[in-house]
Amino acid sequence: MRSNIFFKFIIFLCFIGCSKPQSALRPHIIPIPNEFNMQEGVFILDEKVSLHADDKLQSVANFFNTYLKEKLGYSLKTQSSSTTKNIVFQLDETIENDEGYELIVDTSQIIIKAKTEKGAFYAFQTFRQLLPTTIESDQIAIRNLAIKDAPRFVYRGMHLDVSRHLFSVDFIKKYIDMIAMLKMNTFHWHLTDDQGWRIEIKQYPELQKVAAYRDETLIGHYNDSPQQFDGKKYGGFYTQDDVKSIVAYASERYVTVIPEIEMPGHSQAAIAAYPNLGCTGENTKVATKWGVFEDIYCPKEETFTFLEHVLDEVMPLFPGNYIHIGGDEAPKTRWKACEHCQALIKKEDLKDEHGLQSYFIARMEKYINSKGKQIIGWDEILEGGLAPNATVMSWRGTKGAVEAAKSGHDVILSPTSHAYFDYYQSDDEDEPLSIGGYLPLEKVYYFNPIPKGLSKEEEKYVLGAQGNLWTEYITTSDKVEYMVFPRIIAMAEVNWSNPRQRDYQDFTYRLSHFHKRLDALDINYANHLYEIEGEVTTRNNQLVFDLQTIVRDKTIRYTTDESSPTLTSTEYTSYLPIEGSTVLKAAVFDEKEKLGRDFTLVFNRHKAVGATITLDPKPYKAYAGSGKEGLINGVSGSDTRYGDKEWLGFWGKDVTITIEFDKPTKINSISTRFYNANGQWIYAPKEISFGYLDVINSKIAQGITPVQNTDETLIPFTLQLDDITVESIEIHIPNYGTIPEGLQGAGNKGWTFLDEIVIR
């Protein structure tokens, strides 16, 4: 019998016996179908309608009927007479895409055509959106229409980390329901990490007794100084029966579950349970804070035997093709000091420790392949040589995806810049604590999983994209939902819909209607639709404020006296000229009330505003802010969001900035700020060099000034000058360099994030 949990969290009002059909809705379907034609007339859904299905689609038809029973209070009969209307699930082998479907609604019948059960199931998900969220009649009018639809990508995934924080079996099933509702087909289940081992392995009971529990947990942010802990034991794990239940539940919803068993890094919890798995053999504890740790699996026979035995229990639980083996962020400190590791490098004629990691991954891949499975790994598995049959999940940008695809390997795109839903989604200071970064809904929506640099033939290796949710700062299921929704909806449309069909303003309009469905499903979504985008720009040589909102038929009102806007505040109709330093506040209104939070833009005029700026190199594409002009536009970046429109990010590059004034200008200071979040690989520079010509004294001045680094997240820098007159200034900012062993991102170049350059 199919589980009813899918329906238990859907609560609707149903008044049985009403004779008047509930009015037909204009559909606002998400993800948007490839072909969608509205037609005249309606189909009346009531108890007289009969349900029919071809044998191969019968299971989906049963699922459909159970859903109607829960929602409407009645199920459809499967026998018809000449007077009844029909809903028909029809097998159609001519549909090219295995997950494609056609949905035809006319006055006399509804026909769902599909080649497979999957396609029929996705047609059902579309049909759900044709029904009202609140039932007020036992008769429902459904608009006549015709839809032809199929996904763009075969892999449409969503990830959840349960190692940092654990979530109930019931919530995991709800999470799968949310994935399926959006026509996503993969749940990436991150089960093991330094902070906890979350799956029962019967051969190794210490994984349940030791590795599944940590002594305490970091509270506040990793970058807080000093760090603080809650002093409470935390943990748990999923039994194999739990896993079987979840996998079966997902299978009924055509969602494949991919388990992730991390190796060789992120393995401190397992080593805490079995110290001989590490290189030192010394006791360690399950990690109590976030980050990257030096204790990783030692590549010796004992370790490989352990991992093979673990996988022997894991693989039968998951019928899908893939096992995710991690492969990311594995510091080589222990390997470099390990006699066994160094002897193995020599014996196998490996180049270095990166080659040893490749050897480790390739050996595990061979074993997993022998059991009929394929591996997926994070893009670090490219280092030292890629295992023969591996699929690469590219998270550090898109470079790894391009490299793997050019080598003939399948790739899945999941870059931090567009797919990390643990990042802040708004620049409002009231947002709940997050790891950092800034990933608004619009940026997710405009993600293109096909990276530049691939030929048409190479593009075929791109399987799709995935949203990730790491849970260091996410302790409850409510917060999971808040961080995921609505960004998962944007990612679903990225993965499913034809790019030519997609339009962000239309998406937000459909999303505003979809909110009602999320309310009915008791999903705790974030609503930032009524926020304002604002910037300082130039129009006709005049500095102006430019304010925009994506929602239709709404009004922006503003103030410049630091008060909160009200219905009586001035309506914004066009660019606002800037006369001097100003605090602008604005909000979105309808005719009755304020709809969103206040937007605040603080403009501080200084001498570089309006000057000419050159920048080499360009900022990293994902962190380009508002461009080079954003460094001298009078607006400072957020104190907590390094990915906003004002911060510019550079990965591993020295930065040279030249500011040219339109006439000789007297200055006495240059100041800026650097973001310093080592847990996110972001480091303030150690020094800055300057050069300028003092035109009054005809004196060229150059110098290097150290940056006073601390453990603070924001590192201010100011260079005091003696009232010099200059025509231009050159600023050189060296990159921090390679991140040391033992720290997050070890072996990679650090990021530099730079804020407004203020010249007085």
Secondary structure as GFF3:
##gff-version 3
##sequence-region A 1 760
A	DSSP	alpha_helix	5	8	.	.	.	ID=ss1
A	DSSP	beta_strand	35	45	.	.	.	ID=ss2
A	DSSP	beta_strand	50	53	.	.	.	ID=ss3
A	DSSP	three_ten_helix	55	57	.	.	.	ID=ss4
A	DSSP	alpha_helix	58	72	.	.	.	ID=ss5
A	DSSP	beta_strand	86	91	.	.	.	ID=ss6
A	DSSP	beta_strand	101	105	.	.	.	ID=ss7
A	DSSP	beta_strand	109	114	.	.	.	ID=ss8
A	DSSP	alpha_helix	117	128	.	.	.	ID=ss9
A	DSSP	beta_strand	140	149	.	.	.	ID=ss10
A	DSSP	beta_strand	155	161	.	.	.	ID=ss11
A	DSSP	alpha_helix	169	181	.	.	.	ID=ss12
A	DSSP	beta_strand	186	190	.	.	.	ID=ss13
A	DSSP	beta_strand	192	193	.	.	.	ID=ss14
A	DSSP	beta_strand	196	197	.	.	.	ID=ss15
A	DSSP	alpha_helix	206	206	.	.	.	ID=ss16
A	DSSP	pi_helix	207	211	.	.	.	ID=ss17
A	DSSP	beta_strand	213	214	.	.	.	ID=ss18
A	DSSP	beta_strand	218	219	.	.	.	ID=ss19
A	DSSP	beta_strand	228	229	.	.	.	ID=ss20
A	DSSP	beta_strand	234	235	.	.	.	ID=ss21
A	DSSP	alpha_helix	240	252	.	.	.	ID=ss22
A	DSSP	beta_strand	256	263	.	.	.	ID=ss23
A	DSSP	alpha_helix	268	273	.	.	.	ID=ss24
A	DSSP	three_ten_helix	275	277	.	.	.	ID=ss25
A	DSSP	alpha_helix	301	314	.	.	.	ID=ss26
A	DSSP	three_ten_helix	315	317	.	.	.	ID=ss27
A	DSSP	beta_strand	322	326	.	.	.	ID=ss28
A	DSSP	alpha_helix	333	336	.	.	.	ID=ss29
A	DSSP	alpha_helix	339	347	.	.	.	ID=ss30
A	DSSP	alpha_helix	353	370	.	.	.	ID=ss31
A	DSSP	beta_strand	374	378	.	.	.	ID=ss32
A	DSSP	three_ten_helix	379	382	.	.	.	ID=ss33
A	DSSP	beta_strand	391	394	.	.	.	ID=ss34
A	DSSP	alpha_helix	399	406	.	.	.	ID=ss35
A	DSSP	beta_strand	411	413	.	.	.	ID=ss36
A	DSSP	alpha_helix	416	419	.	.	.	ID=ss37
A	DSSP	alpha_helix	441	445	.	.	.	ID=ss38
A	DSSP	alpha_helix	456	459	.	.	.	ID=ss39
A	DSSP	beta_strand	462	467	.	.	.	ID=ss40
A	DSSP	alpha_helix	477	484	.	.	.	ID=ss41
A	DSSP	alpha_helix	487	496	.	.	.	ID=ss42
A	DSSP	three_ten_helix	499	501	.	.	.	ID=ss43
A	DSSP	alpha_helix	504	520	.	.	.	ID=ss44
A	DSSP	beta_strand	533	539	.	.	.	ID=ss45
A	DSSP	beta_strand	542	548	.	.	.	ID=ss46
A	DSSP	beta_strand	555	559	.	.	.	ID=ss47
A	DSSP	beta_strand	570	571	.	.	.	ID=ss48
A	DSSP	beta_strand	576	577	.	.	.	ID=ss49
A	DSSP	beta_strand	582	589	.	.	.	ID=ss50
A	DSSP	beta_strand	599	603	.	.	.	ID=ss51
A	DSSP	beta_strand	612	616	.	.	.	ID=ss52
A	DSSP	three_ten_helix	621	623	.	.	.	ID=ss53
A	DSSP	three_ten_helix	628	632	.	.	.	ID=ss54
A	DSSP	beta_strand	648	651	.	.	.	ID=ss55
A	DSSP	beta_strand	655	675	.	.	.	ID=ss56
A	DSSP	three_ten_helix	678	680	.	.	.	ID=ss57
A	DSSP	beta_strand	687	694	.	.	.	ID=ss58
A	DSSP	beta_strand	699	706	.	.	.	ID=ss59
A	DSSP	beta_strand	714	733	.	.	.	ID=ss60
A	DSSP	beta_strand	751	754	.	.	.	ID=ss61
A	DSSP	beta_strand	758	759	.	.	.	ID=ss62
###
